[in-house]
Amino acid sequence: MQPVVRGVHFMVAVIAVALAAGCGDSQGSPGPGGSGGSGGSGGSSGDVTTEPSAPVLPWALTEFPPLPAVTEDVPEARIELGKALFYDPILSTDRETACATCHSELWGMSDTLPRAVGHGAGLVAGPDRRGPNVLRRNSPTLFNMAFRSSFFLDGRTETLEEQALLPLLTEDELDRDPDELIADLADIPEYVSLFTAAFPDDPRITVDNFAAALAAFQRTFELEQGGMPDSHLDEPLGLDHRLALGRGAFVFDQIDARP
């Protein structure tokens, strides 16, 4: 007999023994009458039924910690402004690359690439993206950012507000001067209205307010254990990431962000 055939016969025998062992308890012990199950004629019917035990997980299952205080009392308008900014390619030097290009809900708030690709790759997002600016690392997922105390794969920033600015300043990512970006946003009436609603105490379009809005939106990306996203991403925007990312100014009607 060939080794493969002997191996198959051995596995069949193992499975048969396992099934017989698993079924043995369901038959019950022989009763006084000599038959199994209910004990046969004249036997006792006092079989004990036990509940199946829960599977043992290889990790500790614990509740998520409470959301940090920074997530409390955040105006909904600030989150909506962050959402608009997150999907707007006006943040990049080529006006074709947005935060969502590398961190899309279509691919787990990432892009599936072993190394992320920055501006200069056109409108394509996700696993098919190719371009001249290949980064050193992949795009980390953005789920559960609210619970983190450091950001980027090397942990070089301690707040999401700091993190929001660095892709702008990185030459092979978005390569966008923050002051020029702020000036461009101030020329768009929809953004003026959104910033006013998002920051009623300081309605100016500033770098700090820009970063605060992006951070507020990203803190809503909560992924429950074993579940689906619980965030403002529950209802996909329906944007075609290859074609519908705007060119230099956000198309507000596409995400119902127009005031």
HUBELMO-V672135 format. One line per field, one symbol per residue. phi: phi as a letter, one per 30 degrees, with the letter a starting at -180 (. if undefined). psi: psi as a letter, one per 40 degrees, with the letter a starting at -180 (. if undefined). A space follows every 10 residues. Layout:
phi->???
psi->???
This chain:
phi->.deddedddd dddddddddd dddedddide dedjcdidji diddccdccc ddddddddbd cbdddddddd ddhdeedddd deddddccdd dcdchbcced dcbcddbiib biddbdbddj ciddbidcdb adcdddbddd dcdiddddcb bidcidbcbd ddeddddddd dccchbdedd dddddddced deddddddbd dadddbddde dddddddddd dccddibcec adcecedidd ddbcddcjbd ddddbhcdd
psi->hidddddddd dddddddddd ddeddeeiih adeeiabeea heiiffihhi iiiiihieih hiiiiiiide eifhhddddd ddddddehee eidefehide degiedfffa eeidhihaie eaehiaeehi idghidiihi ieifddeiei iidefeieid ddddddddeh decdfhhddd dddddeehdd ddddddddgd egeihidddd ddddddddee ghhiheaihg aeedhieehh eddehigehi gdddefeh.
